[in-house]
């Protein structure tokens, strides 16, 4: 079945997802992308299998009823939106929702999680939805903006635990904040400074995983976790990526999705830690925004004195009067009059 057959998909899906609605906005070019990249081995995955693989092992029966699934075109790929109608958790009345894209970037099939609301089920979402599709389609890269999971600020913290790596720019922002905090009286973090500082001086963003691991193993875990969480929110949000072609990265996210807080499984993460880059470099200070080019006085392109002289000349040549100056530039009346007075002496 091809994804341009939503009515058939609804019929086949409705037994597992009662009252499901599928809206398909894909065009022929999008279906070509689907047939080329959304495959299980040599076989193009049907819309039925696409939805079932994404949600079948994740949504409990009570949250399956009344789903709305919409497929949209996306530059170099497709986008899926899922909106539930029933609460996902008995501890939170928000329904599940998901907005993510499947694109090819630099020849690599990439899933980008734009937004996800999965109250109390973030770990299960990564394990049963995100990684299930990544394996089904042999996805090479996961990306996101670390701002929420389960619809809360916790997402800014938690994606780093799954192994997502910030951009160089975001890592530099985190490093600048962290080093200032270590040097400040309020951020002394007695007993952890000597371990944290070398990590923050490593300019390679994957070093963040060493800081995450330290927050699990530090003698003062409360202080280390607090420091890590505040560092991750230094710029309110950050862009993250995870390379699934890298075995250590793929194993890290799978291990965390399975275990959540590592607890007794710390040895697994110890073996996956990236080695220090061998470089010790302070983060560069942010470049000041260039000052906008001067637009002159009042946007005229002239300095104030040049404008005063021009207005006085127009009055002298009877092209304008002082009343015009009073209307347009009342604050310059006295200066224009002074130029006129000097010209008459």
C-alpha positions as CSV (number, residue, x, y, z in Angstrom):
1,X,0.0,0.0,0.0
2,X,1.3,3.4,-0.9
3,X,1.0,6.5,1.3
4,X,-1.4,8.0,-1.2
5,X,-4.1,5.6,-0.1
6,X,-5.2,7.1,3.2
7,X,-8.7,5.5,3.1
8,X,-7.3,2.0,2.9
9,X,-4.9,2.9,5.7
10,X,-7.7,4.0,7.9
11,X,-9.5,0.8,7.3
12,X,-6.5,-1.3,8.2
13,X,-5.5,0.8,11.2
14,X,-8.9,1.4,12.8
15,X,-8.9,-2.0,14.6
16,X,-5.7,-1.0,16.5
17,X,-6.4,2.7,16.6
18,X,-10.2,3.2,16.9
19,X,-11.5,6.4,15.2
20,X,-8.2,7.2,13.7
21,X,-8.2,10.0,11.0
22,X,-5.5,10.2,8.4
23,X,-5.0,13.4,6.3
24,X,-2.5,13.0,3.5
25,X,-1.2,16.2,2.0
26,X,1.8,14.6,0.2
27,X,2.3,15.2,-3.5
28,X,3.9,13.0,-6.1
29,X,7.5,14.3,-5.4
30,X,6.9,13.5,-1.7
31,X,5.8,10.0,-2.6
32,X,9.0,9.5,-4.6
33,X,10.9,10.4,-1.4
34,X,8.8,8.0,0.6
35,X,9.4,5.2,-1.9
36,X,13.1,5.9,-2.0
37,X,13.9,6.3,1.7
38,X,11.1,5.0,3.9
39,X,11.9,1.3,3.3
40,X,12.3,-1.9,5.2
41,X,15.1,-3.5,3.3
42,X,14.1,-3.6,-0.3
43,X,10.4,-3.0,0.4
44,X,8.7,0.4,0.6
45,X,6.9,0.7,4.0
46,X,3.2,1.3,3.7
47,X,1.4,4.0,5.6
48,X,-0.2,1.3,7.8
49,X,3.2,0.0,8.8
50,X,4.6,3.5,9.2
51,X,2.0,4.4,11.8
52,X,2.0,1.0,13.5
53,X,5.8,1.0,13.9
54,X,5.7,4.5,15.3
55,X,2.9,4.2,17.7
56,X,1.9,0.6,18.1
57,X,4.3,-0.3,21.0
58,X,4.0,3.1,22.6
59,X,0.4,4.2,23.0
60,X,-1.7,2.4,25.6
61,X,-5.2,1.4,24.6
62,X,-6.9,4.3,26.2
63,X,-4.7,6.8,24.3
64,X,-5.2,5.2,20.9
65,X,-8.7,6.3,20.3
66,X,-9.3,9.4,18.1
67,X,-5.8,10.0,16.8
68,X,-5.3,12.5,14.0
69,X,-2.4,11.8,11.8
70,X,-1.4,14.3,9.1
71,X,1.3,14.0,6.5
72,X,2.9,17.1,5.0
73,X,5.4,17.9,2.3
74,X,8.8,19.1,3.7
75,X,11.9,20.3,1.9
76,X,13.9,17.2,1.0
77,X,11.4,15.0,2.8
78,X,8.1,14.7,4.7
79,X,6.6,15.8,8.0
80,X,4.2,13.9,10.3
81,X,2.0,15.4,12.9
82,X,0.2,13.2,15.4
83,X,-2.4,14.6,17.8
84,X,-4.1,12.5,20.4
85,X,-7.5,13.1,22.0
86,X,-7.1,11.2,25.3
87,X,-4.7,11.6,28.2
88,X,-1.5,9.7,27.8
89,X,-0.9,9.3,31.6
90,X,-3.2,9.1,34.6
91,X,-0.8,11.6,36.2
92,X,-1.2,14.2,33.5
93,X,-4.3,15.0,31.4
94,X,-2.4,16.1,28.3
95,X,-2.8,13.9,25.2
96,X,0.2,12.7,23.2
97,X,1.3,14.9,20.3
98,X,4.3,14.7,17.9
99,X,5.7,16.8,15.1
100,X,8.7,15.4,13.4
101,X,10.4,15.4,9.9
102,X,12.1,12.8,7.8
103,X,14.7,14.4,5.5
104,X,17.9,13.6,3.7
105,X,20.7,16.0,4.8
106,X,24.1,15.7,3.1
107,X,23.0,12.2,1.9
108,X,22.0,11.0,5.4
109,X,18.5,10.1,6.3
110,X,17.6,12.2,9.3
111,X,14.7,12.3,11.8
112,X,14.2,15.7,13.4
113,X,12.0,15.9,16.5
114,X,10.5,19.3,16.3
115,X,8.0,19.0,19.2
116,X,6.8,16.1,21.3
117,X,4.4,16.0,24.2
118,X,4.6,12.7,26.0
119,X,3.7,13.3,29.7
120,X,5.6,10.9,32.0
121,X,6.5,8.8,28.9
122,X,9.6,10.4,27.5
123,X,11.7,7.4,27.9
124,X,9.2,5.1,26.3
125,X,8.8,7.6,23.4
126,X,12.5,7.5,22.6
127,X,12.6,3.7,22.9
128,X,9.4,2.7,21.2
129,X,8.8,5.5,18.7
130,X,12.0,7.4,17.8
131,X,14.4,4.5,17.9
132,X,11.9,2.1,16.4
133,X,11.6,4.3,13.3
134,X,15.3,4.9,13.2
135,X,16.0,1.2,13.0
136,X,13.2,0.5,10.6
137,X,14.4,3.0,8.1
138,X,18.2,2.8,8.9
139,X,18.3,6.5,9.9
140,X,21.8,7.9,10.2
141,X,21.1,11.0,12.3
142,X,18.7,12.3,14.9
143,X,18.3,16.0,15.5
144,X,16.2,18.3,17.7
145,X,15.9,21.5,19.5
146,X,16.3,20.7,23.2
147,X,13.4,22.6,24.6
148,X,10.9,20.1,25.9
149,X,9.9,16.5,26.3
150,X,6.6,15.7,27.8
151,X,5.8,19.4,27.4
152,X,8.0,20.7,30.1
153,X,11.3,22.5,30.6
154,X,12.7,19.2,31.7
155,X,13.4,18.5,28.0
156,X,16.2,21.1,28.0
157,X,17.9,18.8,30.6
158,X,17.0,15.4,29.5
159,X,18.1,15.2,25.9
160,X,21.7,15.6,27.0
161,X,21.2,12.4,29.1
162,X,20.2,10.6,26.0
163,X,23.5,11.5,24.4
164,X,22.5,14.4,22.1
165,X,25.4,16.7,21.3
166,X,25.1,20.4,21.1
167,X,26.4,22.5,18.2
168,X,29.8,24.2,18.7
169,X,28.0,27.5,19.2
170,X,25.7,26.1,21.9
171,X,28.5,24.3,23.6
172,X,30.5,27.5,23.7
173,X,27.6,29.3,25.4
174,X,27.3,26.5,27.9
175,X,31.1,26.5,28.5
176,X,31.2,30.3,29.1
177,X,28.4,30.1,31.6
178,X,30.0,27.1,33.4
179,X,33.5,28.5,33.7
180,X,32.1,31.8,35.1
181,X,30.0,29.8,37.5
182,X,33.0,27.8,38.7
183,X,34.9,31.0,39.3
184,X,32.1,32.8,41.0
185,X,31.6,32.7,44.8
186,X,28.1,31.3,44.3
187,X,29.2,28.5,42.1
188,X,32.3,27.2,43.9
189,X,31.1,23.6,43.8
190,X,33.6,22.5,46.3
191,X,35.0,19.1,45.5
192,X,33.9,19.0,41.8
193,X,35.7,22.0,40.3
194,X,38.8,20.1,39.4
195,X,36.8,17.5,37.4
196,X,34.4,19.9,35.7
197,X,36.9,22.6,34.6
198,X,38.9,20.3,32.1
199,X,35.6,19.2,30.6
200,X,34.5,22.8,30.0
201,X,37.8,23.7,28.5
202,X,37.4,20.9,25.9
203,X,36.1,22.7,22.8
204,X,34.6,19.5,21.2
205,X,30.8,19.4,22.0
206,X,30.7,15.6,22.7
207,X,32.6,16.4,25.9
208,X,29.1,17.2,27.3
209,X,28.6,13.4,27.7
210,X,31.5,13.4,30.2
211,X,29.8,16.1,32.2
212,X,26.5,14.1,32.1
213,X,28.3,11.0,33.3
214,X,30.0,12.9,36.1
215,X,26.6,14.1,37.3
216,X,25.8,10.5,37.9
217,X,29.0,9.5,39.6
218,X,30.0,12.6,41.6
219,X,30.3,12.3,45.4
220,X,28.0,15.3,45.6
221,X,25.5,14.2,42.9
222,X,22.9,16.9,44.0
223,X,25.4,19.7,43.3
224,X,26.7,18.2,40.1
225,X,23.2,17.6,38.7
226,X,22.2,21.2,39.6
227,X,25.3,22.5,37.9
228,X,24.6,20.4,34.8
229,X,21.0,21.4,34.5
230,X,21.7,25.1,34.9
231,X,24.5,24.8,32.3
232,X,22.0,23.2,29.8
233,X,19.7,26.1,30.3
234,X,22.4,28.8,29.9
235,X,20.8,29.8,26.6
236,X,17.2,28.5,27.4
237,X,17.4,26.0,24.5
238,X,20.0,24.4,22.4
239,X,20.2,22.4,19.1
240,X,21.3,18.8,19.5
241,X,22.3,15.9,17.2
242,X,23.1,12.3,17.6
243,X,25.0,10.3,15.0
244,X,23.5,6.8,14.8
245,X,26.3,5.6,12.6
246,X,28.6,6.0,15.6
247,X,28.3,2.8,17.6
248,X,29.0,4.5,21.0
249,X,26.3,7.1,20.3
250,X,23.8,4.6,19.2
251,X,24.4,2.4,22.2
252,X,24.3,5.4,24.6
253,X,20.8,6.5,23.5
254,X,19.5,2.9,23.5
255,X,20.9,2.3,27.0
256,X,19.4,5.5,28.4
257,X,16.1,4.9,26.8
258,X,16.0,1.4,28.3
259,X,17.2,2.3,31.8
260,X,16.4,6.0,32.3
261,X,18.5,7.0,35.4
262,X,21.5,4.7,35.0
263,X,21.6,3.4,38.6
264,X,23.4,0.1,38.6
265,X,24.1,0.3,34.8
266,X,26.8,2.9,35.0
267,X,29.5,0.6,33.7
268,X,27.7,0.6,30.3
269,X,28.0,4.3,30.0
270,X,31.6,4.4,31.3
271,X,32.6,2.2,28.4
272,X,30.8,4.6,25.9
273,X,32.4,7.8,27.2
274,X,34.2,9.9,24.6
275,X,37.9,10.4,25.2
276,X,39.0,14.0,25.9
277,X,40.0,15.8,22.7
278,X,43.4,16.6,24.1
279,X,42.8,20.3,23.6
280,X,42.2,22.8,26.4
281,X,40.7,26.0,24.9
282,X,38.7,28.6,26.6
283,X,35.4,29.4,24.8
284,X,35.6,32.5,22.6
285,X,33.8,35.6,23.8
286,X,30.7,36.2,21.8
287,X,31.2,38.7,18.9
288,X,29.4,42.0,19.4
289,X,26.6,42.6,17.0
290,X,27.8,45.1,14.3
291,X,26.3,48.5,14.8
292,X,23.8,49.4,12.2
293,X,24.9,51.8,9.6
294,X,24.0,55.3,10.5
295,X,20.8,56.5,8.9
296,X,21.6,60.1,9.8
297,X,19.4,62.5,11.7
298,X,15.8,61.3,11.6
299,X,16.6,58.9,8.9
300,X,17.5,61.6,6.4
301,X,21.1,60.4,5.8
302,X,22.4,63.8,7.0
303,X,24.0,64.8,10.2
304,X,22.0,67.1,12.4
305,X,24.1,70.2,11.5
306,X,24.0,69.4,7.7
307,X,20.2,69.1,8.0
308,X,20.0,72.4,9.8
309,X,22.1,74.1,7.1
310,X,19.9,72.5,4.4
311,X,16.7,73.8,6.0
312,X,18.1,77.2,6.4
313,X,19.2,77.3,2.7
314,X,15.7,76.2,1.6
315,X,14.1,79.0,3.6
316,X,16.6,81.5,2.1
317,X,15.8,80.3,-1.4
318,X,12.1,80.5,-0.5
319,X,11.6,76.8,-1.2
320,X,10.3,76.3,2.3
321,X,9.3,78.4,5.3
322,X,9.9,78.3,9.0
323,X,6.4,77.0,9.4
324,X,7.5,73.9,7.5
325,X,10.4,73.5,9.9
326,X,8.1,73.8,12.9
327,X,5.9,71.0,11.5
328,X,8.6,68.6,10.5
329,X,11.5,69.3,12.9
330,X,10.2,71.4,15.8
331,X,13.3,70.6,17.8
332,X,15.5,72.2,15.2
333,X,13.7,75.5,14.9
334,X,16.0,77.5,17.1
335,X,19.1,76.1,15.4
336,X,17.7,76.9,11.9
337,X,16.8,80.4,13.0
338,X,20.4,80.9,14.4
339,X,21.9,79.9,11.0
340,X,19.5,82.4,9.3
341,X,20.4,85.1,11.7
342,X,24.1,84.6,11.2
343,X,23.6,84.7,7.4
344,X,21.9,88.1,7.6
345,X,24.7,89.8,9.7
